[in-house]
Amino acid sequence: MRILSVQDYQRLQIESLVREQALLRFKKEVVFLAIYNENIVGFSSIHIYQPVINSLFVSPKFTWQGIGTRLLKTLEKIAIYKKHKFIYVTSSLTAKMSNRGYEIIRESGFYSE
């Protein structure tokens, strides 16, 4: 996020988002890792009970290699298995979910320190 989102957010906004997301991690979610040469190059997570994607990230060095798509498809398979009819995603301005078949239903801001 610190690298990928610089065109959309100011440095203080990015640091605030990173801290906030760190506090939310691993609470009622399933996490998937993308590993290349024993290094984590991406991760994604979905809420255990609700149709909510909590995270989807790929290291800037590994973007446009299909890793994000594979992580997203894994989350979608879980949602289908759980018989969810839709999936909610709260994404940054940098993320472009509409090119994956997702529809923007609302744009909002966030409060920062």
FENWOWO-V772773 format. One record per residue. N is the residue number from 1. RES is the residue in one letter. PSI is psi in radians with two decimals (999 if undefined). NEAR is the number of other C-alpha atoms within 12 Angstrom. Layout:
BEGIN
N:RES:PSI:NEAR ; N:RES:PSI:NEAR
END
This chain:
BEGIN
1:M:-0.67:30 ; 2:R:-0.51:24 ; 3:I:-0.82:20 ; 4:L:-0.49:22 ; 5:S:0.14:25 ; 6:V:-0.45:17 ; 7:Q:-0.27:16 ; 8:D:-0.35:17 ; 9:Y:2.69:22 ; 10:Q:2.79:17 ; 11:R:-0.78:19 ; 12:L:-0.62:17 ; 13:Q:-0.75:23 ; 14:I:-0.82:27 ; 15:E:-0.67:20 ; 16:S:-0.77:20 ; 17:L:-0.73:25 ; 18:V:-0.78:22 ; 19:R:-0.76:17 ; 20:E:-0.76:16 ; 21:Q:-0.61:20 ; 22:A:-0.60:14 ; 23:L:-0.46:11 ; 24:L:-0.24:16 ; 25:R:2.52:21 ; 26:F:0.42:18 ; 27:K:1.86:16 ; 28:K:0.86:17 ; 29:E:2.75:22 ; 30:V:2.28:26 ; 31:V:2.40:26 ; 32:F:2.45:30 ; 33:L:2.50:26 ; 34:A:2.12:29 ; 35:I:2.34:17 ; 36:Y:2.17:16 ; 37:N:0.81:7 ; 38:E:0.28:9 ; 39:N:2.45:13 ; 40:I:2.12:18 ; 41:V:-0.08:25 ; 42:G:2.87:31 ; 43:F:2.80:31 ; 44:S:2.79:35 ; 45:S:2.68:35 ; 46:I:2.53:35 ; 47:H:2.50:29 ; 48:I:-0.73:21 ; 49:Y:-0.46:19 ; 50:Q:2.72:22 ; 51:P:1.16:28 ; 52:V:2.14:29 ; 53:I:2.10:35 ; 54:N:-0.56:33 ; 55:S:2.69:34 ; 56:L:1.99:38 ; 57:F:2.45:36 ; 58:V:2.36:33 ; 59:S:2.43:27 ; 60:P:-0.53:17 ; 61:K:-0.25:15 ; 62:F:0.24:21 ; 63:T:2.79:20 ; 64:W:0.54:12 ; 65:Q:0.17:17 ; 66:G:0.01:17 ; 67:I:-0.83:28 ; 68:G:-0.70:31 ; 69:T:-0.76:26 ; 70:R:-0.70:24 ; 71:L:-0.76:29 ; 72:L:-0.76:35 ; 73:K:-0.60:23 ; 74:T:-0.78:25 ; 75:L:-0.70:36 ; 76:E:-0.65:30 ; 77:K:-0.68:19 ; 78:I:-0.76:29 ; 79:A:-0.70:26 ; 80:I:-0.78:15 ; 81:Y:-0.66:14 ; 82:K:0.07:19 ; 83:K:0.53:14 ; 84:H:2.44:19 ; 85:K:-0.24:15 ; 86:F:2.94:20 ; 87:I:2.30:30 ; 88:Y:2.44:24 ; 89:V:2.18:31 ; 90:T:2.02:27 ; 91:S:2.89:29 ; 92:S:2.98:29 ; 93:L:-0.50:21 ; 94:T:-0.62:20 ; 95:A:2.40:24 ; 96:K:1.47:19 ; 97:M:-0.35:23 ; 98:S:-0.50:14 ; 99:N:0.03:10 ; 100:R:0.21:16 ; 101:G:0.08:14 ; 102:Y:2.56:19 ; 103:E:2.35:17 ; 104:I:2.08:19 ; 105:I:-0.34:13 ; 106:R:2.46:11 ; 107:E:2.46:12 ; 108:S:2.98:11 ; 109:G:-2.96:13 ; 110:F:2.73:16 ; 111:Y:2.39:11 ; 112:S:2.75:16 ; 113:E:999:13
END
